[in-house]
Amino acid sequence: MKHTPLRAIPAVERVLQTLGETGLPRPLVVDLVREYLAELRKNSATAVFDHAEVRRRVEELRLSRIQPVINGTGILVHTNLGRAPLGRAVVETIEAVGADYNNLEFDLASGERGGRAAYLEKCLAALCGAEAATVANNCAAALILLLRHFAVAPRNEVVISRGELVQIGGGFRIPDILETSGARLREVGTTNKTSLGDYARAITKQTALMLRVHRSNFFMSGFVESPAAEDLSALAHKKKIPFVEDLGSGAMVNTESLAGLEHEPTPAEVLRRGVDLVCFSGDKLLGGPQAGIIAGKEGFVRALKKDPFFRALRCDKLILSALQTTAEIYLGDAGAGIPILELLRATTEDLAARARNIVEALKHLPVKAEIGAGRAQIGGGTLPKSVIPSVTIDLAPECVGLQELAERLRRTTPPVVGYISGQRYKIDLRTVFPRQDAQLEDALRKVLRERTADSTR
């Protein structure tokens, strides 16, 4: 019988038996194998079945699962690594609420249907020094809700400075986000200078509101000018239009007291200057779950909550309960127990002591390990001028290249993510929790010993 390449392609079940236990749901692995075999059949003249390729694809699928990671990048609010980690009390709240039924929309006092997140909104209002507050599922959603509600044709123009039409993470641009709401932007001033008169001249009968976007992910210096919030507030109130500010980062404490950071305005500070409504993220400097918090004048907040579009943006029980506990921590203990703040408050002396222990644990492995000086950053589009002194573990492996070391560490459990600089693989301890030190040591030992064993075969 004539042999054909198609006969050399194994059956799906045979491949699955060869793979054995993968730790992944069987239907996903079956689909992956079928997809690979279909590719071979499509190119049957040249295709050769490769078990290693199948295992590589299975491994890539496994790595794509959301899982805990050791962040050695030195970027605290790392958008690609989940932004702010949650505190123990917050995690316990999520576990308790998620595991049982809860009073999400049930009034325990009256025994009837109740308001959603009423207690949380009181906590947020108190925390922000606001008359009222509410929550959407992220800050971009909060901003779109504000614009969809207030900027309705024919009165749908939003006055904003050209110097605030920035691009944020993932390629998203503020103008694109704003125009998604149906609002028309009325740009005023120039990139570096916008005066109060520029705003005043732009306001017409079609103006719905004035918007200011805090420059949280970049800064300008030199020949620059922008009006004070108090002056913009007075102008907006004179013209009887709302004045809204997108703060972005959501700082609730004095940032100058944390590792020498630059000043980041808090919602309470901005509202005291006369701004009607502020919005900010829950998972940046606030240190809570992803959410878009809106705080300010009670009448405006009440109107937003009645908008039909608000239902499409509301958060679920887990986010609301996590945010509730985060707010309670600030109201009760001024942020004690918020991981982002704990990482910022760690001294370089503490980091150096941990680094010495880790370097000592690596001394018998084929790697030159040293302690270096790090320059951590907040990240997440926050405090761009601030550089935080830190401590790094600098690795120069003897049996593996830096790129391969980085790849192998990303495949450990938990994965380790550092960075390469100056012919060294670096792990910044500013963003590694002390409880992760033992896991980090184990990952480094495993990778370096595996590579040593490979090189001696």
C-alpha positions in Angstrom: 0.0 0.0 0.0 1.3 3.4 -0.9 2.3 5.5 2.1 0.9 9.0 2.3 1.9 11.9 4.7 -1.7 11.9 6.1 -1.3 8.4 7.5 1.6 9.7 9.6 -0.6 12.2 11.4 -1.8 10.5 14.6 -5.4 10.5 15.9 -6.6 13.0 18.4 -7.0 10.4 21.2 -3.5 9.1 20.7 -2.0 12.6 21.0 -4.0 13.2 24.2 -2.7 9.9 25.7 0.9 11.0 24.9 0.4 14.3 26.6 -1.0 12.8 29.8 -2.2 15.1 32.5 -1.9 18.8 31.5 -3.7 20.5 34.4 -6.0 22.1 31.9 -9.7 21.3 31.1 -9.8 18.4 28.6 -12.1 20.2 26.1 -9.5 23.0 25.7 -6.7 20.6 25.1 -8.8 18.6 22.6 -9.6 21.8 20.7 -5.9 22.7 20.7 -4.8 19.3 19.4 -7.5 19.2 16.7 -6.5 22.7 15.5 -2.8 21.6 15.3 -3.7 18.4 13.4 -6.0 20.3 11.0 -3.0 22.6 10.2 -0.9 19.5 9.4 -3.6 18.0 7.1 -3.9 21.4 5.3 -0.2 21.2 4.5 0.1 17.5 4.3 2.8 17.5 1.6 5.4 19.0 3.9 4.0 18.7 7.4 5.5 16.5 10.0 3.8 15.8 13.4 5.9 17.2 16.2 5.1 16.2 19.9 7.3 19.0 21.1 5.2 21.6 19.2 2.0 20.2 20.8 3.5 20.5 24.3 4.7 24.0 23.6 1.2 25.0 22.6 -0.3 23.4 25.7 2.2 25.2 27.8 1.4 28.6 26.2 -2.3 27.9 26.9 -1.5 27.1 30.5 0.6 30.3 30.9 -2.3 32.4 29.6 -4.5 31.6 32.6 -4.8 34.5 35.1 -2.6 33.5 38.0 -0.5 35.1 40.8 2.9 36.6 39.6 6.0 37.8 41.4 6.4 41.3 40.2 10.1 42.2 40.2 9.8 45.1 37.7 9.8 47.9 40.3 6.6 49.2 38.9 4.0 49.3 41.6 0.8 49.9 39.7 1.7 47.7 36.8 -1.3 47.7 34.4 -0.1 44.5 32.7 0.2 42.7 36.1 -3.2 43.6 37.5 -2.5 47.1 38.9 -2.9 47.3 42.7 -2.9 44.0 44.7 -5.6 43.7 47.3 -5.1 43.6 51.1 -5.8 40.5 53.2 -9.0 42.0 54.7 -10.3 42.8 51.2 -9.6 39.3 50.0 -11.3 37.8 53.1 -14.4 40.0 52.3 -14.5 38.8 48.7 -14.3 35.2 49.9 -17.0 35.6 52.5 -19.4 37.5 50.2 -18.7 35.3 47.2 -19.3 32.1 49.0 -22.7 32.9 50.4 -25.8 34.8 49.5 -25.7 38.5 50.5 -27.7 41.6 51.0 -26.6 43.3 47.7 -30.1 44.8 47.1 -31.9 43.7 50.2 -32.7 46.0 53.2 -32.1 43.9 56.3 -33.8 46.5 58.5 -37.2 46.6 56.6 -37.0 43.1 55.0 -37.7 44.7 51.6 -35.7 45.4 48.5 -33.0 47.9 49.2 -30.6 50.2 47.4 -27.5 48.8 45.8 -24.2 49.8 47.5 -25.8 52.5 49.8 -23.3 51.9 52.6 -20.4 51.9 50.3 -21.5 55.2 48.7 -21.6 56.7 52.2 -18.1 55.5 52.9 -16.8 56.9 49.7 -18.5 60.2 50.2 -17.0 60.5 53.7 -13.6 59.5 52.3 -13.7 62.1 49.5 -15.2 64.9 51.6 -18.1 64.9 49.1 -21.9 65.3 49.4 -22.4 62.0 47.6 -20.6 59.3 45.6 -21.3 56.3 43.4 -19.3 53.7 41.4 -19.0 52.5 37.8 -16.9 49.6 36.6 -13.8 51.7 35.7 -12.7 55.3 35.4 -13.3 55.5 31.6 -16.8 54.2 32.2 -17.4 56.8 34.9 -16.2 59.5 32.5 -18.4 58.3 29.6 -21.4 58.2 32.0 -20.8 61.8 33.0 -20.6 62.9 29.4 -23.6 60.9 28.2 -25.7 62.3 30.9 -24.7 66.0 30.9 -23.7 66.5 27.2 -26.9 65.9 25.3 -27.6 67.5 21.9 -28.0 70.3 21.2 -26.2 71.2 24.4 -23.4 68.7 24.0 -20.1 70.6 23.8 -17.4 69.9 26.4 -14.8 72.5 26.9 -11.3 71.0 27.5 -7.7 72.3 27.2 -5.7 70.9 24.3 -2.9 70.2 26.9 -5.1 67.5 28.5 -6.0 65.5 25.4 -3.6 62.8 26.3 -3.1 59.1 25.4 -3.4 56.6 28.2 -2.4 53.0 28.4 -3.2 50.5 25.7 -3.3 53.1 22.9 -6.5 54.7 24.2 -6.8 58.4 23.7 -8.9 60.8 25.9 -10.5 62.4 22.8 -11.6 59.1 21.4 -13.1 58.0 24.8 -14.9 61.3 25.2 -16.3 61.3 21.7 -17.6 57.7 22.2 -20.1 59.3 24.6 -21.6 61.4 21.8 -20.1 64.7 23.2 -18.5 67.3 21.0 -15.1 68.5 22.2 -14.5 72.2 22.3 -10.7 72.4 22.5 -9.2 75.6 24.0 -5.7 77.0 24.4 -2.5 75.3 23.2 -0.6 72.3 24.2 1.4 74.2 26.8 -0.6 77.3 27.6 -4.3 77.7 28.4 -5.8 80.7 30.1 -9.0 81.4 31.9 -10.0 83.6 29.0 -9.6 80.7 26.6 -12.3 78.8 28.6 -14.5 81.9 28.9 -14.5 82.6 25.2 -15.3 79.0 24.4 -18.5 78.8 26.5 -21.7 79.1 24.4 -25.3 78.0 24.6 -24.2 74.6 23.4 -21.7 74.1 26.3 -22.7 71.2 28.5 -19.8 71.2 31.0 -16.2 72.1 31.6 -13.8 69.2 31.9 -10.3 69.0 33.3 -8.2 65.9 33.0 -5.4 65.6 35.5 -2.0 65.1 33.8 -1.3 62.0 35.8 0.8 60.1 33.2 3.1 63.0 32.0 4.3 66.4 33.0 5.2 69.7 31.3 7.6 72.3 32.6 9.0 75.6 31.4 6.7 77.9 29.3 3.4 76.5 30.6 0.2 77.9 32.0 -3.1 76.6 33.2 -5.8 78.2 35.3 -6.4 77.4 39.0 -9.3 75.1 39.8 -10.8 77.8 41.9 -10.9 80.2 38.9 -12.4 77.6 36.6 -15.0 76.7 39.2 -16.0 80.3 39.6 -16.4 80.6 35.8 -18.4 77.4 35.5 -20.8 78.4 38.2 -21.2 81.9 36.7 -22.1 80.2 33.4 -24.3 77.7 35.2 -22.5 74.6 33.9 -21.0 71.7 35.8 -17.2 71.6 36.3 -15.8 68.0 36.3 -12.3 66.8 36.9 -10.9 63.4 36.0 -8.2 62.7 38.6 -7.3 59.2 37.5 -5.0 57.9 40.2 -7.2 58.2 43.3 -4.7 59.1 46.0 -6.3 59.3 49.5 -3.2 60.1 51.5 -0.5 62.7 51.5 1.8 61.3 48.8 4.8 63.4 49.8 5.0 61.3 53.0 5.5 58.2 50.9 9.0 57.5 49.7 9.5 61.2 48.8 6.8 61.1 46.1 5.6 64.3 44.4 2.2 65.7 45.4 -0.8 64.0 44.0 -4.1 65.9 44.6 -6.8 63.9 46.5 -10.5 64.0 45.6 -11.2 65.9 48.9 -8.6 68.5 48.0 -10.0 69.0 44.5 -13.6 69.2 45.6 -12.7 71.9 48.2 -11.4 74.0 45.3 -14.9 74.1 43.8 -15.0 71.2 41.4 -18.5 69.8 41.1 -17.6 66.2 40.4 -14.4 64.1 40.3 -13.8 60.7 39.0 -10.9 58.4 39.7 -9.8 54.7 39.5 -10.2 52.3 42.3 -7.2 50.1 41.5 -4.4 52.6 41.4 -3.2 54.6 44.4 -6.4 53.8 46.3 -5.2 50.2 46.3 -8.6 48.6 45.7 -10.4 46.7 43.0 -11.0 48.0 39.4 -13.7 50.6 39.6 -14.5 54.1 38.5 -15.5 56.3 41.5 -17.6 59.5 41.1 -17.9 61.9 44.0 -19.2 65.4 44.4 -22.5 67.3 44.5 -25.4 65.2 45.7 -27.8 66.4 43.0 -25.4 65.5 40.2 -24.6 62.1 41.6 -28.3 61.3 42.1 -29.1 62.3 38.5 -26.2 60.0 37.3 -27.6 57.0 39.2 -31.0 57.5 37.6 -29.6 57.5 34.1 -30.6 54.3 32.3 -27.0 53.9 31.0 -25.8 53.6 34.6 -27.2 50.1 34.9 -24.8 48.9 32.1 -21.8 50.2 34.0 -22.6 49.1 37.6 -20.3 46.8 39.5 -21.0 43.4 40.9 -21.2 42.2 44.5 -17.5 41.2 44.6 -16.2 44.6 43.4 -18.6 46.5 45.6 -17.7 44.5 48.7 -14.0 44.8 48.0 -14.2 48.5 47.5 -16.4 48.8 50.7 -13.7 47.1 52.8 -11.0 49.3 51.1 -12.9 52.4 52.0 -13.4 51.2 55.6 -9.7 50.6 56.0 -9.0 54.3 55.0 -11.7 55.6 57.3 -10.6 53.5 60.2 -6.8 53.1 60.0 -5.7 55.8 57.5 -4.7 53.1 54.9 -3.0 50.6 57.1 -3.2 47.3 55.4 -3.3 48.6 51.8 -0.5 46.7 50.0 0.4 49.6 47.6 1.0 51.9 50.6 2.9 49.2 52.5 5.3 48.7 49.5 5.9 52.4 49.3 6.6 52.7 53.0 9.2 49.9 53.0 12.7 51.4 53.7 15.7 50.7 51.5 17.3 49.2 54.7 14.5 46.6 54.9 14.8 45.8 51.2 18.6 45.5 51.4 18.3 43.0 54.4 15.9 40.9 52.3 18.2 41.1 49.3 21.2 39.9 51.3 19.3 36.8 52.4 18.3 36.0 48.8 21.8 36.5 47.5 23.1 34.2 50.2 20.6 31.5 49.2 22.0 31.6 45.6 25.7 31.4 46.4 26.2 27.8 45.4 24.4 28.1 42.1 26.0 29.0 38.7 25.2 32.7 38.9 26.9 35.8 40.0 24.3 37.5 42.3 24.8 41.0 43.6 22.8 43.7 45.3 22.1 46.8 43.2 20.4 50.1 43.6 16.9 50.3 42.0 14.7 53.2 40.8 11.1 52.1 41.2 8.1 53.9 39.8 4.4 54.1 40.6 3.2 53.3 37.1 -0.4 53.0 35.9 -0.2 56.5 34.5 0.5 58.0 38.0 3.1 60.4 39.4 5.4 60.4 36.3 8.1 62.5 37.9 8.5 60.4 41.0 11.4 57.9 41.2 11.5 55.7 44.3 14.8 54.5 45.7 14.9 50.8 45.8 17.1 47.7 46.0 17.6 45.1 43.2 19.0 41.6 42.9 21.3 41.6 39.9 21.9 38.3 38.3 24.6 37.3 35.8 24.0 33.6 35.1 26.9 31.4 34.0 25.0 28.7 32.1 22.2 30.5 30.4 21.6 33.7 28.6 19.7 36.6 30.1 16.7 36.3 27.7 16.5 32.5 28.3 16.7 33.1 32.1 13.8 35.6 31.8 11.7 33.2 29.8 12.3 30.3 32.2 11.4 32.4 35.2 8.2 33.4 33.5 7.3 29.7 33.3 7.8 28.9 37.0 5.0 28.6 39.5 4.4 31.4 40.4 5.9 33.1 37.4 8.6 35.7 38.1 8.8 38.9 36.0 11.9 41.0 36.2 13.8 43.0 33.6 17.2 43.1 31.8 19.5 46.1 32.2 23.2 46.6 32.0 23.9 42.9 31.1 22.1 41.8 34.2 18.8 40.3 35.0 17.3 42.4 37.7 14.6 41.8 40.3 13.4 44.9 42.1 12.4 44.1 45.7 10.2 47.2 46.0 7.4 45.3 44.3 8.1 41.9 45.8 6.2 41.1 49.0 8.3 39.7 51.8 6.0 36.7 51.9 7.2 35.9 48.3 10.9 35.8 49.1 10.9 32.0 49.6 9.0 31.5 46.4 11.4 33.7 44.5 14.4 31.8 45.9 12.8 28.5 44.9 12.1 29.7 41.4 15.7 30.9 40.9 17.1 27.6 42.3 14.8 25.6 40.0 15.6 27.5 36.9 19.4 27.6 37.4 19.7 23.9 38.5 17.5 22.8 35.5 19.7 24.7 33.1 22.9 23.3 34.7 21.5 19.8 34.3 20.6 20.5 30.7 24.1 21.7 29.9 25.8 18.6 31.3 23.7 16.1 29.3 
